[in-house]
Amino acid sequence: QVQLVESGGGLVQAGGSLRLSCATSGRTSRGYAMGWFRQAPGKEREFVAAISWNGGSTYYTDSVKGRFTISRNNVENTVYLQMNNLKPEDTAVYYCAASPIFSTRVPAQREYPYWGQGTQVTVSS
């Protein structure tokens, strides 16, 4: 079992930055690929970024490439999402999730069996 707790959300103006954190726990959490997803009001949850278990590979959805960076610290059991140059369309609840599979494609959400509770990010124009 893997437990995930997100933090770091908040209100920021367009062009600003936020860093989300996801604290992981559980006996095998270090062996999992980690992903960030988001759900905007009235929309389906969508993939944002993923990182392999050792941090050696990452993958991003096109809309955040060059602005967001996913990273992880396996000593501290934490995954990060650094978000720069935020836009109003980035407003959403952001979720971290854990998967035994890492792939360089947009993953199906069913590939991620473990999810956090989400943290709200609001970008004002």
FIKOLZA-1660 file (N, C-alpha, C; in steps of 0.1 Angstrom, whole numbers, plus 5000, padded with zeros to 4 digits):
% residues 125
   i   px   py   pz ch aa at
   1 5008 4988 5000  A  Q  N
   1 5000 5000 5000  A  Q CA
   1 5009 5012 5000  A  Q  C
   2 5005 5022 4992  A  V  N
   2 5012 5035 4991  A  V CA
   2 5003 5046 4995  A  V  C
   3 5007 5055 5004  A  Q  N
   3 5000 5067 5008  A  Q CA
   3 5006 5079 5002  A  Q  C
   4 4997 5088 4998  A  L  N
   4 5002 5101 4991  A  L CA
   4 4995 5113 4997  A  L  C
   5 5003 5123 5000  A  V  N
   5 4997 5135 5006  A  V CA
   5 5003 5147 4998  A  V  C
   6 4994 5155 4991  A  E  N
   6 4999 5167 4984  A  E CA
   6 4999 5179 4993  A  E  C
   7 5007 5189 4989  A  S  N
   7 5007 5202 4996  A  S CA
   7 5013 5212 4986  A  S  C
   8 5011 5225 4989  A  G  N
   8 5018 5235 4982  A  G CA
   8 5009 5243 4972  A  G  C
   9 4996 5239 4971  A  G  N
   9 4987 5246 4963  A  G CA
   9 4984 5260 4969  A  G  C
  10 4977 5268 4961  A  G  N
  10 4974 5282 4965  A  G CA
  10 4969 5290 4954  A  G  C
  11 4968 5303 4957  A  L  N
  11 4964 5313 4947  A  L CA
  11 4976 5321 4942  A  L  C
  12 4978 5322 4929  A  V  N
  12 4989 5330 4924  A  V CA
  12 4985 5337 4911  A  V  C
  13 4991 5348 4909  A  Q  N
  13 4988 5356 4897  A  Q CA
  13 4994 5349 4884  A  Q  C
  14 4988 5352 4873  A  A  N
  14 4994 5347 4860  A  A CA
  14 5008 5351 4859  A  A  C
  15 5017 5342 4854  A  G  N
  15 5031 5345 4853  A  G CA
  15 5039 5341 4865  A  G  C
  16 5032 5338 4876  A  G  N
  16 5039 5334 4888  A  G CA
  16 5042 5319 4889  A  G  C
  17 5048 5315 4900  A  S  N
  17 5052 5301 4902  A  S CA
  17 5047 5295 4915  A  S  C
  18 5046 5282 4915  A  L  N
  18 5043 5274 4927  A  L CA
  18 5050 5261 4926  A  L  C
  19 5053 5255 4938  A  R  N
  19 5059 5242 4938  A  R CA
  19 5050 5233 4947  A  R  C
  20 5045 5223 4940  A  L  N
  20 5037 5213 4947  A  L CA
  20 5046 5202 4952  A  L  C
  21 5042 5196 4964  A  S  N
  21 5049 5185 4970  A  S CA
  21 5040 5174 4972  A  S  C
  22 5045 5162 4971  A  C  N
  22 5037 5150 4973  A  C CA
  22 5046 5141 4982  A  C  C
  23 5041 5139 4995  A  A  N
  23 5048 5131 5004  A  A CA
  23 5043 5117 5003  A  A  C
  24 5052 5107 5001  A  T  N
  24 5048 5093 4999  A  T CA
  24 5053 5085 5011  A  T  C
  25 5045 5075 5013  A  S  N
  25 5049 5065 5024  A  S CA
  25 5044 5052 5020  A  S  C
  26 5049 5042 5027  A  G  N
  26 5045 5028 5023  A  G CA
  26 5058 5020 5020  A  G  C
  27 5057 5008 5022  A  R  N
  27 5069 4999 5021  A  R CA
  27 5076 5000 5008  A  R  C
  28 5068 5001 4997  A  T  N
  28 5074 5000 4984  A  T CA
  28 5073 5013 4976  A  T  C
  29 5070 5024 4983  A  S  N
  29 5067 5037 4975  A  S CA
  29 5079 5041 4966  A  S  C
  30 5091 5038 4971  A  R  N
  30 5103 5042 4963  A  R CA
  30 5104 5035 4950  A  R  C
  31 5098 5024 4948  A  G  N
  31 5099 5016 4936  A  G CA
  31 5088 5020 4925  A  G  C
  32 5080 5030 4928  A  Y  N
  32 5069 5033 4919  A  Y CA
  32 5073 5045 4911  A  Y  C
  33 5068 5045 4899  A  A  N
  33 5067 5057 4891  A  A CA
  33 5057 5067 4897  A  A  C
  34 5059 5080 4895  A  M  N
  34 5050 5089 4901  A  M CA
  34 5045 5099 4890  A  M  C
  35 5032 5103 4892  A  G  N
  35 5026 5112 4882  A  G CA
  35 5019 5123 4889  A  G  C
  36 5017 5134 4881  A  W  N
  36 5008 5145 4885  A  W CA
  36 4997 5146 4875  A  W  C
  37 4985 5147 4880  A  F  N
  37 4973 5149 4872  A  F CA
  37 4966 5161 4877  A  F  C
  38 4956 5166 4869  A  R  N
  38 4949 5178 4874  A  R CA
  38 4934 5177 4868  A  R  C
  39 4925 5183 4876  A  Q  N
  39 4911 5184 4872  A  Q CA
  39 4906 5198 4873  A  Q  C
  40 4903 5204 4862  A  A  N
  40 4897 5217 4863  A  A CA
  40 4882 5216 4864  A  A  C
  41 4875 5227 4869  A  P  N
  41 4861 5227 4871  A  P CA
  41 4853 5223 4858  A  P  C
  42 4845 5213 4859  A  G  N
  42 4837 5209 4848  A  G CA
  42 4844 5201 4837  A  G  C
  43 4857 5197 4840  A  K  N
  43 4864 5189 4830  A  K CA
  43 4869 5176 4837  A  K  C
  44 4873 5167 4828  A  E  N
  44 4878 5154 4833  A  E CA
  44 4892 5156 4838  A  E  C
  45 4896 5147 4847  A  R  N
  45 4910 5147 4852  A  R CA
  45 4919 5144 4840  A  R  C
  46 4931 5151 4839  A  E  N
  46 4940 5149 4829  A  E CA
  46 4954 5147 4834  A  E  C
  47 4962 5141 4826  A  F  N
  47 4976 5138 4829  A  F CA
  47 4984 5151 4828  A  F  C
  48 4994 5153 4837  A  V  N
  48 5003 5165 4836  A  V CA
  48 5017 5161 4834  A  V  C
  49 5023 5152 4842  A  A  N
  49 5037 5148 4842  A  A CA
  49 5039 5135 4849  A  A  C
  50 5050 5128 4845  A  A  N
  50 5053 5116 4852  A  A CA
  50 5068 5115 4853  A  A  C
  51 5073 5107 4863  A  I  N
  51 5087 5105 4865  A  I CA
  51 5089 5090 4869  A  I  C
  52 5100 5085 4864  A  S  N
  52 5103 5071 4867  A  S CA
  52 5108 5069 4881  A  S  C
  53 5109 5056 4886  A  W  N
  53 5111 5054 4900  A  W CA
  53 5124 5060 4905  A  W  C
  54 5134 5060 4896  A  N  N
  54 5147 5065 4900  A  N CA
  54 5150 5080 4896  A  N  C
  55 5139 5086 4890  A  G  N
  55 5141 5100 4885  A  G CA
  55 5148 5102 4872  A  G  C
  56 5152 5091 4866  A  G  N
  56 5160 5092 4854  A  G CA
  56 5153 5096 4841  A  G  C
  57 5140 5094 4842  A  S  N
  57 5131 5097 4830  A  S CA
  57 5119 5105 4834  A  S  C
  58 5115 5114 4826  A  T  N
  58 5103 5122 4828  A  T CA
  58 5095 5123 4815  A  T  C
  59 5082 5126 4817  A  Y  N
  59 5074 5128 4805  A  Y CA
  59 5063 5138 4809  A  Y  C
  60 5060 5147 4799  A  Y  N
  60 5050 5158 4802  A  Y CA
  60 5040 5159 4791  A  Y  C
  61 5028 5164 4795  A  T  N
  61 5018 5167 4785  A  T CA
  61 5023 5180 4778  A  T  C
  62 5019 5181 4765  A  D  N
  62 5024 5192 4757  A  D CA
  62 5021 5206 4763  A  D  C
  63 5010 5208 4769  A  S  N
  63 5006 5221 4774  A  S CA
  63 5015 5226 4786  A  S  C
  64 5023 5218 4792  A  V  N
  64 5031 5222 4803  A  V CA
  64 5046 5221 4800  A  V  C
  65 5050 5216 4789  A  K  N
  65 5064 5214 4785  A  K CA
  65 5071 5228 4785  A  K  C
  66 5082 5229 4792  A  G  N
  66 5090 5241 4792  A  G CA
  66 5086 5250 4804  A  G  C
  67 5074 5247 4811  A  R  N
  67 5070 5255 4822  A  R CA
  67 5070 5247 4835  A  R  C
  68 5067 5234 4834  A  F  N
  68 5066 5226 4846  A  F CA
  68 5078 5216 4847  A  F  C
  69 5082 5213 4859  A  T  N
  69 5093 5203 4861  A  T CA
  69 5089 5194 4872  A  T  C
  70 5089 5181 4869  A  I  N
  70 5087 5171 4879  A  I CA
  70 5100 5165 4884  A  I  C
  71 5101 5163 4897  A  S  N
  71 5113 5157 4902  A  S CA
  71 5110 5149 4915  A  S  C
  72 5119 5141 4920  A  R  N
  72 5117 5134 4932  A  R CA
  72 5129 5132 4940  A  R  C
  73 5127 5131 4953  A  N  N
  73 5138 5128 4962  A  N CA
  73 5135 5116 4970  A  N  C
  74 5141 5105 4966  A  N  N
  74 5138 5092 4972  A  N CA
  74 5143 5090 4986  A  N  C
  75 5152 5099 4990  A  V  N
  75 5157 5098 5004  A  V CA
  75 5146 5104 5013  A  V  C
  76 5140 5115 5008  A  E  N
  76 5129 5122 5016  A  E CA
  76 5115 5117 5012  A  E  C
  77 5115 5107 5003  A  N  N
  77 5102 5102 4998  A  N CA
  77 5092 5113 4994  A  N  C
  78 5097 5122 4986  A  T  N
  78 5088 5133 4982  A  T CA
  78 5090 5135 4967  A  T  C
  79 5079 5138 4960  A  V  N
  79 5078 5141 4946  A  V CA
  79 5074 5156 4945  A  V  C
  80 5080 5163 4935  A  Y  N
  80 5077 5177 4934  A  Y CA
  80 5072 5180 4920  A  Y  C
  81 5064 5191 4919  A  L  N
  81 5060 5197 4906  A  L CA
  81 5063 5212 4907  A  L  C
  82 5074 5216 4901  A  Q  N
  82 5077 5230 4900  A  Q CA
  82 5069 5236 4888  A  Q  C
  83 5061 5246 4891  A  M  N
  83 5052 5252 4880  A  M CA
  83 5056 5266 4879  A  M  C
  84 5061 5270 4867  A  N  N
  84 5065 5284 4864  A  N CA
  84 5056 5289 4853  A  N  C
  85 5056 5303 4852  A  N  N
  85 5049 5309 4841  A  N CA
  85 5034 5304 4841  A  N  C
  86 5028 5304 4853  A  L  N
  86 5015 5298 4854  A  L CA
  86 5004 5307 4846  A  L  C
  87 4995 5300 4841  A  K  N
  87 4984 5306 4833  A  K CA
  87 4971 5303 4839  A  K  C
  88 4961 5312 4837  A  P  N
  88 4947 5309 4843  A  P CA
  88 4942 5295 4839  A  P  C
  89 4945 5290 4827  A  E  N
  89 4941 5277 4824  A  E CA
  89 4948 5265 4831  A  E  C
  90 4958 5269 4839  A  D  N
  90 4964 5259 4848  A  D CA
  90 4956 5257 4861  A  D  C
  91 4945 5265 4863  A  T  N
  91 4937 5264 4875  A  T CA
  91 4930 5250 4875  A  T  C
  92 4932 5243 4887  A  A  N
  92 4927 5230 4888  A  A CA
  92 4930 5224 4902  A  A  C
  93 4924 5213 4905  A  V  N
  93 4929 5205 4916  A  V CA
  93 4940 5196 4911  A  V  C
  94 4951 5196 4917  A  Y  N
  94 4963 5188 4913  A  Y CA
  94 4964 5176 4922  A  Y  C
  95 4966 5164 4916  A  Y  N
  95 4967 5151 4923  A  Y CA
  95 4980 5145 4920  A  Y  C
  96 4987 5139 4930  A  C  N
  96 4998 5130 4927  A  C CA
  96 4993 5116 4927  A  C  C
  97 5000 5107 4920  A  A  N
  97 4996 5093 4919  A  A CA
  97 5008 5084 4917  A  A  C
  98 5007 5072 4921  A  A  N
  98 5018 5062 4920  A  A CA
  98 5014 5051 4911  A  A  C
  99 5024 5046 4903  A  S  N
  99 5021 5035 4894  A  S CA
  99 5033 5026 4894  A  S  C
 100 5031 5013 4892  A  P  N
 100 5042 5004 4890  A  P CA
 100 5048 5005 4876  A  P  C
 101 5042 5013 4867  A  I  N
 101 5046 5014 4853  A  I CA
 101 5050 5028 4850  A  I  C
 102 5061 5030 4843  A  F  N
 102 5065 5043 4838  A  F CA
 102 5065 5042 4822  A  F  C
 103 5059 5051 4815  A  S  N
 103 5060 5051 4801  A  S CA
 103 5061 5065 4795  A  S  C
 104 5067 5066 4784  A  T  N
 104 5068 5079 4777  A  T CA
 104 5056 5081 4767  A  T  C
 105 5045 5081 4773  A  R  N
 105 5032 5084 4766  A  R CA
 105 5022 5089 4777  A  R  C
 106 5011 5095 4773  A  V  N
 106 5001 5098 4782  A  V CA
 106 4995 5086 4788  A  V  C
 107 4996 5084 4801  A  P  N
 107 4991 5071 4806  A  P CA
 107 4976 5071 4809  A  P  C
 108 4971 5059 4809  A  A  N
 108 4957 5057 4813  A  A CA
 108 4957 5058 4828  A  A  C
 109 4946 5065 4834  A  Q  N
 109 4946 5067 4848  A  Q CA
 109 4945 5054 4856  A  Q  C
 110 4939 5044 4849  A  R  N
 110 4938 5031 4856  A  R CA
 110 4952 5024 4859  A  R  C
 111 4962 5030 4852  A  E  N
 111 4976 5025 4855  A  E CA
 111 4981 5030 4868  A  E  C
 112 4974 5039 4874  A  Y  N
 112 4978 5045 4887  A  Y CA
 112 4969 5040 4898  A  Y  C
 113 4972 5030 4906  A  P  N
 113 4963 5025 4916  A  P CA
 113 4963 5034 4929  A  P  C
 114 4972 5042 4931  A  Y  N
 114 4973 5050 4943  A  Y CA
 114 4972 5065 4940  A  Y  C
 115 4964 5072 4948  A  W  N
 115 4961 5086 4946  A  W CA
 115 4961 5094 4959  A  W  C
 116 4966 5107 4958  A  G  N
 116 4964 5116 4969  A  G CA
 116 4951 5122 4969  A  G  C
 117 4948 5131 4979  A  Q  N
 117 4935 5138 4980  A  Q CA
 117 4934 5150 4972  A  Q  C
 118 4945 5155 4967  A  G  N
 118 4945 5167 4958  A  G CA
 118 4948 5180 4965  A  G  C
 119 4953 5190 4958  A  T  N
 119 4956 5203 4963  A  T CA
 119 4952 5213 4952  A  T  C
 120 4945 5224 4957  A  Q  N
 120 4939 5234 4947  A  Q CA
 120 4950 5244 4943  A  Q  C
 121 4951 5246 4930  A  V  N
 121 4959 5256 4924  A  V CA
 121 4950 5266 4916  A  V  C
 122 4950 5279 4920  A  T  N
 122 4942 5289 4913  A  T CA
 122 4951 5300 4908  A  T  C
 123 4950 5302 4895  A  V  N
 123 4958 5312 4888  A  V CA
 123 4949 5324 4884  A  V  C
 124 4951 5335 4889  A  S  N
 124 4943 5347 4885  A  S CA
 124 4949 5354 4874  A  S  C
 125 4940 5360 4866  A  S  N
 125 4945 5368 4854  A  S CA
 125 4948 5382 4857  A  S  C
% end
